[in-house]
Amino acid sequence: MFQKDPNSTAKASKTAKHISTPNPHFCFYGKGINLDKEPLIYIDGEYYPKSQAKISVFDHGLLYGDGVFEGIRAYKGVVFKLKEHIDRLYNSAKAIMLDIPLTKEEMINAVLETLRKNSMRDAYIRLIVTRGVGDLGLDPRKCRKPTVIIIADRITLYSGETREKGIKAMIVWVRRNPVDTASHEIKSLNYLNSILGKIEANIAGFDEAICLDKNGYVSEGVGENLFIVKNGKLITPPSSTGLLVGITREVIMKLAEKLGYMVVERNVTPADLFTADEAFFTGTAAEITPITEINKRIIGVGKPGPVTRNLMDAFEKILGDPAEGIPIYA
Ligand SMILES: Cc1ncc(COP(=O)(O)O)c(C=O)c1O
């Protein structure tokens, strides 16, 4: 298997082997595109330069949001919590009765190989499995084969300066889908609920949205879990509020306990938020993002607090540790 550490001095070959065997769903080769410079995207076992990485308009992932996905990060040559992300992907797929055509081990290797093909050590990876190509009806039985896509890219949600100061969040009118609907408990391609929340925060001039559940309890951000700190204790809402049980959330809960903080999973009200000593979001993309204002109420002293900072430091220390993930170039 091709394994090349981008830190080595020899030049990586970026020739895509598939160029003579195009994606069967795709029929346009653009002119003047430097294929050697483009990131390579995995689609169904083949690698395509970004400009040629296309799927059919009949894919039910596009037509109906019928599919599942994961956002994963690699730090310093280690894919953080890759096994946990793969387990969650397969659980999401199981919940929507989608048979992923790869074993978990094959999927892990495909993720690692995509990073190697792109000579990446630090990346944001988007792993998507759609129901596949069907007809214009929504019956999933018409889709014969799921489409598997792996993109290795980078993402920065907030600048270092914004994160240093803390962000301004807003409780929005969009309620988290309850658990007896297509809620975020399943990490599916249906993110309109989150996007509506994000739009509300955007138009009101806030950095991020906070969604309540149907009973008025705090659930989570649009793509992040939420913690508050009260009297030195960490409090985070339970999954019964329709949130995604975040992998970063679990990591933070364990780190907090190791640091000696008590962690409680319980219903959080908007008033709890307004009167918290500290608040922060967690997520693969957001990492740990302090929140210093919620609906114009200053949280604590209006700066990232000591508990948040301790957790950010502890989190930073485990990134790139092979014990916390899977090395790309082992
Ligand atoms: C709705 C939602 N909640 C929470 C999270 C945070 O989860 P994780 O820490 O696993 O990235 C995400 C991101 O995947 C998300 O989309």
The ligand as an SDF file (V2000), in Angstrom:
LIG
                    3D

 16 16  0  0  0  0  0  0  0  0999 V2000
  -25.7360   18.5560   15.5370 C   0  0  0  0  0  0  0  0  0  0  0  0
  -24.3710   18.3090   16.0830 C   0  0  0  0  0  0  0  0  0  0  0  0
  -24.1880   18.3080   17.4050 N   0  0  0  0  0  0  0  0  0  0  0  0
  -22.9870   18.1130   17.9510 C   0  0  0  0  0  0  0  0  0  0  0  0
  -21.8720   17.8860   17.1610 C   0  0  0  0  0  0  0  0  0  0  0  0
  -20.5430   17.6190   17.8050 C   0  0  0  0  0  0  0  0  0  0  0  0
  -20.2040   16.2640   17.6390 O   0  0  0  0  0  0  0  0  0  0  0  0
  -18.7110   15.7800   17.5500 P   0  0  0  0  0  0  0  0  0  0  0  0
  -18.0320   16.2330   18.7940 O   0  0  0  0  0  0  0  0  0  0  0  0
  -18.7910   14.2960   17.4830 O   0  0  0  0  0  0  0  0  0  0  0  0
  -18.1260   16.3790   16.3330 O   0  0  0  0  0  0  0  0  0  0  0  0
  -22.0140   17.8810   15.7760 C   0  0  0  0  0  0  0  0  0  0  0  0
  -20.8710   17.6440   14.9120 C   0  0  0  0  0  0  0  0  0  0  0  0
  -20.6960   16.5910   14.3890 O   0  0  0  0  0  0  0  0  0  0  0  0
  -23.3050   18.0810   15.2170 C   0  0  0  0  0  0  0  0  0  0  0  0
  -23.4820   18.0880   13.9010 O   0  0  0  0  0  0  0  0  0  0  0  0
  1  2  1  0
  2  3  1  0
  2 15  2  0
  3  4  2  0
  4  5  1  0
  5  6  1  0
  5 12  2  0
  6  7  1  0
  7  8  1  0
  8  9  2  0
  8 10  1  0
  8 11  1  0
 12 13  1  0
 12 15  1  0
 13 14  2  0
 15 16  1  0
M  END
$$$$
